[in-house]
Amino acid sequence: MSADDAHLLIVDDDERIRSLLQKFLIRNGYLVSTARDAAHARRLLAGLDFDLIVLDVMMPDEDGMTLCRELRQRISTPIMLLTAKGETSDRIAGLEAGADDYLAKPFEPKELLLRINAILRRVPQVQLKPALPKSLMLGPFRYDVERGELWNGEDLVRLTATESQLMRIFSTSPGEALTRSQLVEELSRSGQQTQERAVDVQITRLRRKIETDPKQPRYLQTVRGSGYMLQPD
């Protein structure tokens, strides 16, 4: 699995560490989401699939070791534990909890990157996500998934940064409903700071560019009680 295919979840109560690791791993080609504690991580895991979880052990309310044991009972996603405790007994405890690797703090980000790469190389091919289509047809419009471009025949449709990110997000899950909170999380991960109400406004603007009748959307549909869904031809 290459970095371009992998979505990582960083779980750490230290905002500075979360931010530093997110920026570093994004620069190295990964998609990265972050969670501030175990409860936040559960909410993200309930709506998104990840290829690897980087989990801090020492967190308030619920420690990472406990969360690791729980996750291992229901998902096979690789887990890397981070901790200030570097004793052999601590590493053994982490591995017994179901972690795939264990890295003691302080550490060099480069070492974390190498360990993540090594773990993902060992992930069986059956766990890989199916390849996305190269383009999606929306009536007269064609969305180039690889380039992130929307075309109306031979004309390139200008999208704002947020509209472009929304199309990218929807194109990874065509035909699946995404909640407002999921969209907010994904937009935040790409650097777009927004709120759920603002998502509704952006959806309305995007519909004006891809729908024949924005008031009766055919392609960017509202799913009652769930959120929004991109339904290509």
CORQUIZI-V349836 format. One record per pair of residues at least 12 apart in sequence whose C-alpha atoms are under 7 Angstrom apart, sorted by the first residue. I is the first residue (numbers start at 1). J is the second residue. Records with the same first field share a line. If there is no record, write none. Layout:
BEGIN
I=J ; J
END
This chain:
BEGIN
1=120 ; 121
3=29 ; 30
4=29 ; 30
6=30 ; 31 ; 51
7=30 ; 31 ; 32 ; 50 ; 51 ; 52
8=31 ; 32 ; 33 ; 50 ; 51 ; 52 ; 53
9=32 ; 33 ; 34 ; 50 ; 52 ; 53 ; 54
10=33 ; 34 ; 35 ; 53 ; 54 ; 55
11=34 ; 35 ; 36 ; 37 ; 41 ; 54 ; 55 ; 56
12=35 ; 36 ; 37 ; 55 ; 56
13=36 ; 37 ; 59
18=34
32=189
33=189
37=59
38=62 ; 67
51=77 ; 78
52=77 ; 78 ; 79
53=78 ; 79 ; 80
54=79 ; 80 ; 81
55=79 ; 80 ; 81 ; 82
56=81 ; 82 ; 83
57=81 ; 82 ; 83
58=83
65=94 ; 97
68=97 ; 98 ; 99
69=97 ; 98
72=98
78=100
79=99 ; 100 ; 101
80=99 ; 100 ; 101 ; 102
81=99 ; 101 ; 102 ; 103
82=102 ; 103 ; 104 ; 105
83=103 ; 104 ; 105
84=104 ; 105
85=104
86=104
132=172
134=146
136=232
137=232 ; 233
138=219 ; 232 ; 233
139=233
140=152 ; 153
141=153 ; 210
145=171
148=164 ; 168
162=192
163=202 ; 206
165=187
170=230
174=230 ; 231
175=229 ; 230 ; 231
176=229
177=223 ; 226 ; 227 ; 228 ; 229
178=226 ; 227 ; 228 ; 229
179=226 ; 227 ; 228
180=196 ; 199 ; 227
181=196
184=196
207=220
219=231 ; 232
END
